Amino acid sequence: MEQCFSGYCRALDASRVVMADTDDGAADCDFPACLHAPVCKIAAELREFLGEMVEEPAEQTEEK
């Protein structure tokens, strides 16, 4: 099933419509790897829509 989500995209600094597909768990944006995903309204809706299909990116650690 496909669904469109709209809202403000911080990465683009503009409004955005994102299409997501439950058949392959994909979205046509950088979700879930986008740096702004934790505070993004569209990302929250995508997480809910795609559910367990979403693989959150591993946290990056800085080496000192």
N, CA, C and O atoms as a Tripos MOL2 file, in Angstrom:
@<TRIPOS>MOLECULE
protein
  256   255    64     0     0
PROTEIN
NO_CHARGES

@<TRIPOS>ATOM
      1 N           0.8460   -1.1760    0.0000 N.3       1 MET1
      2 CA          0.0000    0.0000    0.0000 C.3       1 MET1
      3 C           0.8930    1.2410    0.0000 C.2       1 MET1
      4 O           1.8920    1.2970    0.7170 O.2       1 MET1
      5 N           0.5300    2.2140   -0.7960 N.am      2 GLU2
      6 CA          1.2630    3.4740   -0.8650 C.3       2 GLU2
      7 C           0.4640    4.5800   -0.1840 C.2       2 GLU2
      8 O          -0.7670    4.5710   -0.1820 O.2       2 GLU2
      9 N           1.1900    5.5250    0.3900 N.am      3 GLN3
     10 CA          0.5470    6.6760    1.0140 C.3       3 GLN3
     11 C           1.4810    7.8720    0.9220 C.2       3 GLN3
     12 O           2.7020    7.7220    0.9680 O.2       3 GLN3
     13 N           0.8990    9.0600    0.7920 N.am      4 CYS4
     14 CA          1.6780   10.2960    0.7340 C.3       4 CYS4
     15 C           1.5700   11.0350    2.0590 C.2       4 CYS4
     16 O           0.5230   11.0370    2.7070 O.2       4 CYS4
     17 N           2.6770   11.6610    2.4480 N.am      5 PHE5
     18 CA          2.7410   12.4580    3.6670 C.3       5 PHE5
     19 C           3.3060   13.8200    3.2950 C.2       5 PHE5
     20 O           4.2370   13.9110    2.4960 O.2       5 PHE5
     21 N           2.7510   14.8670    3.8650 N.am      6 SER6
     22 CA          3.2520   16.2000    3.5460 C.3       6 SER6
     23 C           3.5820   16.9580    4.8220 C.2       6 SER6
     24 O           3.0060   16.7190    5.8840 O.2       6 SER6
     25 N           4.5270   17.8800    4.6830 N.am      7 GLY7
     26 CA          4.9480   18.6950    5.8120 C.3       7 GLY7
     27 C           6.2130   19.4450    5.4660 C.2       7 GLY7
     28 O           6.6430   19.4750    4.3130 O.2       7 GLY7
     29 N           6.8000   20.0480    6.4810 N.am      8 TYR8
     30 CA          8.0230   20.8290    6.3050 C.3       8 TYR8
     31 C           9.2390   19.9160    6.4210 C.2       8 TYR8
     32 O           9.3260   19.1050    7.3430 O.2       8 TYR8
     33 N          10.1720   20.0490    5.4890 N.am      9 CYS9
     34 CA         11.4110   19.2740    5.4890 C.3       9 CYS9
     35 C          12.5670   20.1980    5.8640 C.2       9 CYS9
     36 O          12.8660   21.1430    5.1340 O.2       9 CYS9
     37 N          13.2180   19.9310    6.9940 N.am     10 ARG10
     38 CA         14.3510   20.7600    7.4260 C.3      10 ARG10
     39 C          15.5570   20.5780    6.5100 C.2      10 ARG10
     40 O          16.3170   21.5210    6.2880 O.2      10 ARG10
     41 N          15.7330   19.3700    5.9770 N.am     11 ALA11
     42 CA         16.8800   19.1170    5.0950 C.3      11 ALA11
     43 C          16.7850   19.9570    3.8230 C.2      11 ALA11
     44 O          17.7950   20.4600    3.3310 O.2      11 ALA11
     45 N          15.5760   20.1070    3.2930 N.am     12 LEU12
     46 CA         15.3690   20.9060    2.0870 C.3      12 LEU12
     47 C          15.0230   22.3560    2.3930 C.2      12 LEU12
     48 O          15.0850   23.2120    1.5110 O.2      12 LEU12
     49 N          14.6590   22.6340    3.6460 N.am     13 ASP13
     50 CA         14.1900   23.9510    4.0640 C.3      13 ASP13
     51 C          13.0040   24.3820    3.2080 C.2      13 ASP13
     52 O          12.9430   25.5130    2.7260 O.2      13 ASP13
     53 N          12.0540   23.4460    3.0300 N.am     14 ALA14
     54 CA         10.8760   23.6980    2.2000 C.3      14 ALA14
     55 C           9.7960   22.6690    2.5290 C.2      14 ALA14
     56 O          10.0480   21.6760    3.2110 O.2      14 ALA14
     57 N           8.5900   22.9290    2.0300 N.am     15 SER15
     58 CA          7.5400   21.9300    2.1990 C.3      15 SER15
     59 C           7.8420   20.7500    1.2840 C.2      15 SER15
     60 O           8.5160   20.8950    0.2640 O.2      15 SER15
     61 N           7.3320   19.5790    1.6630 N.am     16 ARG16
     62 CA          7.6890   18.3570    0.9400 C.3      16 ARG16
     63 C           6.5480   17.3670    1.0080 C.2      16 ARG16
     64 O           5.8660   17.2700    2.0280 O.2      16 ARG16
     65 N           6.3370   16.6350   -0.0620 N.am     17 VAL17
     66 CA          5.4280   15.4990   -0.0870 C.3      17 VAL17
     67 C           6.2920   14.2560   -0.2570 C.2      17 VAL17
     68 O           7.0960   14.1660   -1.1840 O.2      17 VAL17
     69 N           6.1160   13.3000    0.6490 N.am     18 VAL18
     70 CA          6.9010   12.0680    0.6310 C.3      18 VAL18
     71 C           5.9580   10.9020    0.3920 C.2      18 VAL18
     72 O           4.9220   10.7920    1.0470 O.2      18 VAL18
     73 N           6.3100   10.0350   -0.5380 N.am     19 MET19
     74 CA          5.5270    8.8340   -0.7870 C.3      19 MET19
     75 C           6.2130    7.6590   -0.1120 C.2      19 MET19
     76 O           7.4280    7.4880   -0.2200 O.2      19 MET19
     77 N           5.4220    6.8460    0.5870 N.am     20 ALA20
     78 CA          5.9460    5.6550    1.2490 C.3      20 ALA20
     79 C           5.1590    4.4440    0.7810 C.2      20 ALA20
     80 O           3.9820    4.5450    0.4340 O.2      20 ALA20
     81 N           5.8260    3.2970    0.7780 N.am     21 ASP21
     82 CA          5.2330    2.0670    0.2770 C.3      21 ASP21
     83 C           5.4610    0.9500    1.2830 C.2      21 ASP21
     84 O           6.6050    0.6440    1.6200 O.2      21 ASP21
     85 N           4.3800    0.3350    1.7670 N.am     22 THR22
     86 CA          4.5170   -0.7490    2.7370 C.3      22 THR22
     87 C           4.9860   -2.0420    2.0910 C.2      22 THR22
     88 O           5.4490   -2.9450    2.7870 O.2      22 THR22
     89 N           4.8730   -2.1450    0.7710 N.am     23 ASP23
     90 CA          5.3190   -3.3710    0.1000 C.3      23 ASP23
     91 C           6.8210   -3.5790    0.2430 C.2      23 ASP23
     92 O           7.2790   -4.7050    0.4360 O.2      23 ASP23
     93 N           7.5890   -2.4940    0.1470 N.am     24 ASP24
     94 CA          9.0410   -2.6210    0.2800 C.3      24 ASP24
     95 C           9.6160   -1.8140    1.4410 C.2      24 ASP24
     96 O          10.8300   -1.8100    1.6430 O.2      24 ASP24
     97 N           8.7620   -1.1300    2.2080 N.am     25 GLY25
     98 CA          9.2170   -0.3690    3.3690 C.3      25 GLY25
     99 C          10.0370    0.8480    3.0220 C.2      25 GLY25
    100 O          10.8490    1.3030    3.8270 O.2      25 GLY25
    101 N           9.8320    1.3840    1.8240 N.am     26 ALA26
    102 CA         10.6440    2.5030    1.3600 C.3      26 ALA26
    103 C           9.8650    3.8090    1.3460 C.2      26 ALA26
    104 O           8.6390    3.8300    1.2360 O.2      26 ALA26
    105 N          10.6150    4.8940    1.4590 N.am     27 ALA27
    106 CA         10.0680    6.2440    1.3340 C.3      27 ALA27
    107 C          10.9890    7.0200    0.4070 C.2      27 ALA27
    108 O          12.1880    6.7470    0.3530 O.2      27 ALA27
    109 N          10.4410    7.9850   -0.3220 N.am     28 ASP28
    110 CA         11.2760    8.7170   -1.2840 C.3      28 ASP28
    111 C          11.9400    9.9490   -0.6710 C.2      28 ASP28
    112 O          11.9710   11.0200   -1.2760 O.2      28 ASP28
    113 N          12.4620    9.7770    0.5240 N.am     29 CYS29
    114 CA         13.2890   10.7890    1.1710 C.3      29 CYS29
    115 C          14.4000   10.0420    1.9120 C.2      29 CYS29
    116 O          14.5070    8.8240    1.7750 O.2      29 CYS29
    117 N          15.2150   10.7310    2.6830 N.am     30 ASP30
    118 CA         16.3330   10.0890    3.3720 C.3      30 ASP30
    119 C          15.9280    9.3610    4.6530 C.2      30 ASP30
    120 O          16.7900    8.8370    5.3590 O.2      30 ASP30
    121 N          14.6550    9.3220    4.9560 N.am     31 PHE31
    122 CA         14.1710    8.6060    6.1360 C.3      31 PHE31
    123 C          14.5810    7.1420    6.0550 C.2      31 PHE31
    124 O          14.4550    6.5560    4.9790 O.2      31 PHE31
    125 N          15.0550    6.5270    7.1020 N.am     32 PRO32
    126 CA         15.2450    7.0130    8.4650 C.3      32 PRO32
    127 C          16.6320    7.5910    8.7270 C.2      32 PRO32
    128 O          16.9390    7.9540    9.8630 O.2      32 PRO32
    129 N          17.4800    7.6850    7.6950 N.am     33 ALA33
    130 CA         18.8540    8.1380    7.8950 C.3      33 ALA33
    131 C          19.0020    9.6540    8.0210 C.2      33 ALA33
    132 O          20.0750   10.1270    8.3950 O.2      33 ALA33
    133 N          17.9710   10.4190    7.7260 N.am     34 CYS34
    134 CA         18.0440   11.8770    7.7830 C.3      34 CYS34
    135 C          18.4150   12.3520    9.1920 C.2      34 CYS34
    136 O          17.9080   11.8300   10.1840 O.2      34 CYS34
    137 N          19.2910   13.3330    9.2650 N.am     35 LEU35
    138 CA         19.7110   13.8740   10.5620 C.3      35 LEU35
    139 C          18.5550   14.4980   11.3370 C.2      35 LEU35
    140 O          18.5940   14.5600   12.5660 O.2      35 LEU35
    141 N          17.5380   14.9560   10.6350 N.am     36 HIS36
    142 CA         16.4090   15.6240   11.2750 C.3      36 HIS36
    143 C          15.2590   14.6740   11.6080 C.2      36 HIS36
    144 O          14.2460   15.1090   12.1570 O.2      36 HIS36
    145 N          15.3940   13.3990   11.2910 N.am     37 ALA37
    146 CA         14.3120   12.4290   11.5100 C.3      37 ALA37
    147 C          13.7710   12.4120   12.9430 C.2      37 ALA37
    148 O          12.5630   12.2550   13.1210 O.2      37 ALA37
    149 N          14.6170   12.5690   13.9770 N.am     38 PRO38
    150 CA         14.0800   12.5270   15.3420 C.3      38 PRO38
    151 C          13.0600   13.6370   15.6550 C.2      38 PRO38
    152 O          12.2310   13.4760   16.5500 O.2      38 PRO38
    153 N          13.1170   14.7560   14.9260 N.am     39 VAL39
    154 CA         12.2000   15.8660   15.2030 C.3      39 VAL39
    155 C          11.2910   16.1850   14.0110 C.2      39 VAL39
    156 O          10.6040   17.2070   14.0050 O.2      39 VAL39
    157 N          11.2910   15.3190   13.0180 N.am     40 CYS40
    158 CA         10.5390   15.5680   11.7870 C.3      40 CYS40
    159 C           9.1200   15.0120   11.8860 C.2      40 CYS40
    160 O           8.9280   13.8490   12.2430 O.2      40 CYS40
    161 N           8.1250   15.8480   11.5680 N.am     41 LYS41
    162 CA          6.7320   15.4180   11.5990 C.3      41 LYS41
    163 C           6.4720   14.3380   10.5500 C.2      41 LYS41
    164 O           5.7530   13.3720   10.8070 O.2      41 LYS41
    165 N           7.0600   14.5080    9.3720 N.am     42 ILE42
    166 CA          6.8840   13.5060    8.3150 C.3      42 ILE42
    167 C           7.5030   12.1780    8.7480 C.2      42 ILE42
    168 O           6.9060   11.1220    8.5410 O.2      42 ILE42
    169 N           8.6930   12.2220    9.3450 N.am     43 ALA43
    170 CA          9.3630   10.9990    9.8040 C.3      43 ALA43
    171 C           8.5270   10.2800   10.8580 C.2      43 ALA43
    172 O           8.4710    9.0500   10.8650 O.2      43 ALA43
    173 N           7.8820   11.0210   11.7400 N.am     44 ALA44
    174 CA          7.0230   10.4070   12.7580 C.3      44 ALA44
    175 C           5.8570    9.6780   12.1000 C.2      44 ALA44
    176 O           5.4950    8.5750   12.5110 O.2      44 ALA44
    177 N           5.2740   10.2960   11.0820 N.am     45 GLU45
    178 CA          4.1730    9.6590   10.3690 C.3      45 GLU45
    179 C           4.6620    8.4330    9.5890 C.2      45 GLU45
    180 O           3.9600    7.4260    9.5040 O.2      45 GLU45
    181 N           5.8640    8.5260    9.0250 N.am     46 LEU46
    182 CA          6.4310    7.3830    8.3020 C.3      46 LEU46
    183 C           6.7120    6.2240    9.2490 C.2      46 LEU46
    184 O           6.4510    5.0700    8.9080 O.2      46 LEU46
    185 N           7.2430    6.5170   10.4400 N.am     47 ARG47
    186 CA          7.4920    5.4650   11.4350 C.3      47 ARG47
    187 C           6.2060    4.7330   11.7720 C.2      47 ARG47
    188 O           6.1870    3.5050   11.8510 O.2      47 ARG47
    189 N           5.1320    5.4850   11.9700 N.am     48 GLU48
    190 CA          3.8410    4.8810   12.3110 C.3      48 GLU48
    191 C           3.2940    4.0660   11.1310 C.2      48 GLU48
    192 O           2.7850    2.9630   11.3260 O.2      48 GLU48
    193 N           3.3960    4.5990    9.9230 N.am     49 PHE49
    194 CA          2.8610    3.9380    8.7370 C.3      49 PHE49
    195 C           3.6530    2.6750    8.3820 C.2      49 PHE49
    196 O           3.0680    1.6350    8.0810 O.2      49 PHE49
    197 N           4.9780    2.7710    8.4190 N.am     50 LEU50
    198 CA          5.8100    1.6430    8.0220 C.3      50 LEU50
    199 C           6.0490    0.6540    9.1540 C.2      50 LEU50
    200 O           6.4000   -0.5020    8.9160 O.2      50 LEU50
    201 N           5.8590    1.1120   10.3780 N.am     51 GLY51
    202 CA          5.9550    0.2390   11.5430 C.3      51 GLY51
    203 C           7.2730   -0.4960   11.6560 C.2      51 GLY51
    204 O           8.3380    0.1210   11.6180 O.2      51 GLY51
    205 N           7.2090   -1.8150   11.7970 N.am     52 GLU52
    206 CA          8.3900   -2.6270   12.0380 C.3      52 GLU52
    207 C           9.3020   -2.7310   10.8200 C.2      52 GLU52
    208 O          10.4140   -3.2470   10.9330 O.2      52 GLU52
    209 N           8.8650   -2.2600    9.6730 N.am     53 MET53
    210 CA          9.6780   -2.3360    8.4650 C.3      53 MET53
    211 C          10.8550   -1.3640    8.5140 C.2      53 MET53
    212 O          11.8090   -1.5020    7.7480 O.2      53 MET53
    213 N          10.7880   -0.3880    9.4100 N.am     54 VAL54
    214 CA         11.8040    0.6600    9.4780 C.3      54 VAL54
    215 C          13.0100    0.1650   10.2520 C.2      54 VAL54
    216 O          12.8950   -0.2930   11.3890 O.2      54 VAL54
    217 N          14.1710    0.2630    9.6150 N.am     55 GLU55
    218 CA         15.4290   -0.0340   10.2990 C.3      55 GLU55
    219 C          16.0810    1.2800   10.6340 C.2      55 GLU55
    220 O          16.5300    1.9990    9.7400 O.2      55 GLU55
    221 N          16.1410    1.6060   11.9090 N.am     56 GLU56
    222 CA         16.7810    2.8400   12.3330 C.3      56 GLU56
    223 C          18.2760    2.7280   12.0900 C.2      56 GLU56
    224 O          18.8650    1.6750   12.3350 O.2      56 GLU56
    225 N          18.9040    3.8130   11.6040 N.am     57 PRO57
    226 CA         20.3490    3.7580   11.3720 C.3      57 PRO57
    227 C          21.1130    3.6270   12.6860 C.2      57 PRO57
    228 O          20.6810    4.1400   13.7180 O.2      57 PRO57
    229 N          22.2460    2.9390   12.6390 N.am     58 ALA58
    230 CA         23.0830    2.7970   13.8290 C.3      58 ALA58
    231 C          23.6250    4.1620   14.2110 C.2      58 ALA58
    232 O          23.9610    4.9780   13.3520 O.2      58 ALA58
    233 N          23.7060    4.3960   15.5140 N.am     59 GLU59
    234 CA         24.2330    5.6820   15.9710 C.3      59 GLU59
    235 C          25.7140    5.7500   15.6530 C.2      59 GLU59
    236 O          26.4620    4.7910   15.8420 O.2      59 GLU59
    237 N          26.1120    6.9130   15.1650 N.am     60 GLN60
    238 CA         27.5170    7.1090   14.8410 C.3      60 GLN60
    239 C          28.2410    7.5990   16.0830 C.2      60 GLN60
    240 O          27.7460    8.4680   16.8010 O.2      60 GLN60
    241 N          29.4060    7.0410   16.3280 N.am     61 THR61
    242 CA         30.2020    7.4720   17.4750 C.3      61 THR61
    243 C          31.4450    8.1690   16.9890 C.2      61 THR61
    244 O          32.0470    7.7860   15.9860 O.2      61 THR61
    245 N          31.8160    9.1890   17.7120 N.am     62 GLU62
    246 CA         33.0250    9.9360   17.3620 C.3      62 GLU62
    247 C          34.2240    9.2880   18.0250 C.2      62 GLU62
    248 O          34.1900    8.9470   19.2080 O.2      62 GLU62
    249 N          35.2740    9.1250   17.2560 N.am     63 GLU63
    250 CA         36.5120    8.6070   17.8190 C.3      63 GLU63
    251 C          37.3910    9.7860   18.1840 C.2      63 GLU63
    252 O          37.5370   10.7260   17.4020 O.2      63 GLU63
    253 N          37.9740    9.7370   19.3640 N.am     64 LYS64
    254 CA         38.8340   10.8240   19.8160 C.3      64 LYS64
    255 C          40.2590   10.3760   19.8900 C.2      64 LYS64
    256 O          41.1350   11.1610   20.2540 O.2      64 LYS64
@<TRIPOS>BOND
     1     1     2 1
     2     2     3 1
     3     3     4 2
     4     3     5 am
     5     5     6 1
     6     6     7 1
     7     7     8 2
     8     7     9 am
     9     9    10 1
    10    10    11 1
    11    11    12 2
    12    11    13 am
    13    13    14 1
    14    14    15 1
    15    15    16 2
    16    15    17 am
    17    17    18 1
    18    18    19 1
    19    19    20 2
    20    19    21 am
    21    21    22 1
    22    22    23 1
    23    23    24 2
    24    23    25 am
    25    25    26 1
    26    26    27 1
    27    27    28 2
    28    27    29 am
    29    29    30 1
    30    30    31 1
    31    31    32 2
    32    31    33 am
    33    33    34 1
    34    34    35 1
    35    35    36 2
    36    35    37 am
    37    37    38 1
    38    38    39 1
    39    39    40 2
    40    39    41 am
    41    41    42 1
    42    42    43 1
    43    43    44 2
    44    43    45 am
    45    45    46 1
    46    46    47 1
    47    47    48 2
    48    47    49 am
    49    49    50 1
    50    50    51 1
    51    51    52 2
    52    51    53 am
    53    53    54 1
    54    54    55 1
    55    55    56 2
    56    55    57 am
    57    57    58 1
    58    58    59 1
    59    59    60 2
    60    59    61 am
    61    61    62 1
    62    62    63 1
    63    63    64 2
    64    63    65 am
    65    65    66 1
    66    66    67 1
    67    67    68 2
    68    67    69 am
    69    69    70 1
    70    70    71 1
    71    71    72 2
    72    71    73 am
    73    73    74 1
    74    74    75 1
    75    75    76 2
    76    75    77 am
    77    77    78 1
    78    78    79 1
    79    79    80 2
    80    79    81 am
    81    81    82 1
    82    82    83 1
    83    83    84 2
    84    83    85 am
    85    85    86 1
    86    86    87 1
    87    87    88 2
    88    87    89 am
    89    89    90 1
    90    90    91 1
    91    91    92 2
    92    91    93 am
    93    93    94 1
    94    94    95 1
    95    95    96 2
    96    95    97 am
    97    97    98 1
    98    98    99 1
    99    99   100 2
   100    99   101 am
   101   101   102 1
   102   102   103 1
   103   103   104 2
   104   103   105 am
   105   105   106 1
   106   106   107 1
   107   107   108 2
   108   107   109 am
   109   109   110 1
   110   110   111 1
   111   111   112 2
   112   111   113 am
   113   113   114 1
   114   114   115 1
   115   115   116 2
   116   115   117 am
   117   117   118 1
   118   118   119 1
   119   119   120 2
   120   119   121 am
   121   121   122 1
   122   122   123 1
   123   123   124 2
   124   123   125 am
   125   125   126 1
   126   126   127 1
   127   127   128 2
   128   127   129 am
   129   129   130 1
   130   130   131 1
   131   131   132 2
   132   131   133 am
   133   133   134 1
   134   134   135 1
   135   135   136 2
   136   135   137 am
   137   137   138 1
   138   138   139 1
   139   139   140 2
   140   139   141 am
   141   141   142 1
   142   142   143 1
   143   143   144 2
   144   143   145 am
   145   145   146 1
   146   146   147 1
   147   147   148 2
   148   147   149 am
   149   149   150 1
   150   150   151 1
   151   151   152 2
   152   151   153 am
   153   153   154 1
   154   154   155 1
   155   155   156 2
   156   155   157 am
   157   157   158 1
   158   158   159 1
   159   159   160 2
   160   159   161 am
   161   161   162 1
   162   162   163 1
   163   163   164 2
   164   163   165 am
   165   165   166 1
   166   166   167 1
   167   167   168 2
   168   167   169 am
   169   169   170 1
   170   170   171 1
   171   171   172 2
   172   171   173 am
   173   173   174 1
   174   174   175 1
   175   175   176 2
   176   175   177 am
   177   177   178 1
   178   178   179 1
   179   179   180 2
   180   179   181 am
   181   181   182 1
   182   182   183 1
   183   183   184 2
   184   183   185 am
   185   185   186 1
   186   186   187 1
   187   187   188 2
   188   187   189 am
   189   189   190 1
   190   190   191 1
   191   191   192 2
   192   191   193 am
   193   193   194 1
   194   194   195 1
   195   195   196 2
   196   195   197 am
   197   197   198 1
   198   198   199 1
   199   199   200 2
   200   199   201 am
   201   201   202 1
   202   202   203 1
   203   203   204 2
   204   203   205 am
   205   205   206 1
   206   206   207 1
   207   207   208 2
   208   207   209 am
   209   209   210 1
   210   210   211 1
   211   211   212 2
   212   211   213 am
   213   213   214 1
   214   214   215 1
   215   215   216 2
   216   215   217 am
   217   217   218 1
   218   218   219 1
   219   219   220 2
   220   219   221 am
   221   221   222 1
   222   222   223 1
   223   223   224 2
   224   223   225 am
   225   225   226 1
   226   226   227 1
   227   227   228 2
   228   227   229 am
   229   229   230 1
   230   230   231 1
   231   231   232 2
   232   231   233 am
   233   233   234 1
   234   234   235 1
   235   235   236 2
   236   235   237 am
   237   237   238 1
   238   238   239 1
   239   239   240 2
   240   239   241 am
   241   241   242 1
   242   242   243 1
   243   243   244 2
   244   243   245 am
   245   245   246 1
   246   246   247 1
   247   247   248 2
   248   247   249 am
   249   249   250 1
   250   250   251 1
   251   251   252 2
   252   251   253 am
   253   253   254 1
   254   254   255 1
   255   255   256 2
@<TRIPOS>SUBSTRUCTURE
     1 MET1         2 RESIDUE 1 A MET
     2 GLU2         6 RESIDUE 1 A GLU
     3 GLN3        10 RESIDUE 1 A GLN
     4 CYS4        14 RESIDUE 1 A CYS
     5 PHE5        18 RESIDUE 1 A PHE
     6 SER6        22 RESIDUE 1 A SER
     7 GLY7        26 RESIDUE 1 A GLY
     8 TYR8        30 RESIDUE 1 A TYR
     9 CYS9        34 RESIDUE 1 A CYS
    10 ARG10       38 RESIDUE 1 A ARG
    11 ALA11       42 RESIDUE 1 A ALA
    12 LEU12       46 RESIDUE 1 A LEU
    13 ASP13       50 RESIDUE 1 A ASP
    14 ALA14       54 RESIDUE 1 A ALA
    15 SER15       58 RESIDUE 1 A SER
    16 ARG16       62 RESIDUE 1 A ARG
    17 VAL17       66 RESIDUE 1 A VAL
    18 VAL18       70 RESIDUE 1 A VAL
    19 MET19       74 RESIDUE 1 A MET
    20 ALA20       78 RESIDUE 1 A ALA
    21 ASP21       82 RESIDUE 1 A ASP
    22 THR22       86 RESIDUE 1 A THR
    23 ASP23       90 RESIDUE 1 A ASP
    24 ASP24       94 RESIDUE 1 A ASP
    25 GLY25       98 RESIDUE 1 A GLY
    26 ALA26      102 RESIDUE 1 A ALA
    27 ALA27      106 RESIDUE 1 A ALA
    28 ASP28      110 RESIDUE 1 A ASP
    29 CYS29      114 RESIDUE 1 A CYS
    30 ASP30      118 RESIDUE 1 A ASP
    31 PHE31      122 RESIDUE 1 A PHE
    32 PRO32      126 RESIDUE 1 A PRO
    33 ALA33      130 RESIDUE 1 A ALA
    34 CYS34      134 RESIDUE 1 A CYS
    35 LEU35      138 RESIDUE 1 A LEU
    36 HIS36      142 RESIDUE 1 A HIS
    37 ALA37      146 RESIDUE 1 A ALA
    38 PRO38      150 RESIDUE 1 A PRO
    39 VAL39      154 RESIDUE 1 A VAL
    40 CYS40      158 RESIDUE 1 A CYS
    41 LYS41      162 RESIDUE 1 A LYS
    42 ILE42      166 RESIDUE 1 A ILE
    43 ALA43      170 RESIDUE 1 A ALA
    44 ALA44      174 RESIDUE 1 A ALA
    45 GLU45      178 RESIDUE 1 A GLU
    46 LEU46      182 RESIDUE 1 A LEU
    47 ARG47      186 RESIDUE 1 A ARG
    48 GLU48      190 RESIDUE 1 A GLU
    49 PHE49      194 RESIDUE 1 A PHE
    50 LEU50      198 RESIDUE 1 A LEU
    51 GLY51      202 RESIDUE 1 A GLY
    52 GLU52      206 RESIDUE 1 A GLU
    53 MET53      210 RESIDUE 1 A MET
    54 VAL54      214 RESIDUE 1 A VAL
    55 GLU55      218 RESIDUE 1 A GLU
    56 GLU56      222 RESIDUE 1 A GLU
    57 PRO57      226 RESIDUE 1 A PRO
    58 ALA58      230 RESIDUE 1 A ALA
    59 GLU59      234 RESIDUE 1 A GLU
    60 GLN60      238 RESIDUE 1 A GLN
    61 THR61      242 RESIDUE 1 A THR
    62 GLU62      246 RESIDUE 1 A GLU
    63 GLU63      250 RESIDUE 1 A GLU
    64 LYS64      254 RESIDUE 1 A LYS
